Amino acid sequence: MEMNQTNEHVIRFSSDVSTGSFASSYSNTIQLTFDESDGNGIRQKYAVTMPMEVARELCEELAGDIIKYDEQQAAAAAEAEAERLAEAKA
């Protein structure tokens, strides 16, 4: 029998999160930082460090996902506008 263990951490930020990044030429890594305070004055700060090649792949995936999202939103808005115009003519 083979057993595996998985640890999953889910962090949801609000639009008030502060972000930052730092590229280290010494270690060939990227550090991403996320800093947010809640309404109770509690500050949460997270730092994620990854190899440069992983950061590049992440950037490409993020850019692709954002472009796809924007295209879907534009298509939905155009469809809603077309329906609104069709109803206005009827």
Secondary structure by P-SEA (a helix, b strand, c coil): cbbbbbbbbbbbbccccccbbbbbccccbbbbbbbbbccccbbbbbbbbbcaaaaaaaaaaaaaaaaaaaaaaaaaaaaaaaaaaaaaac
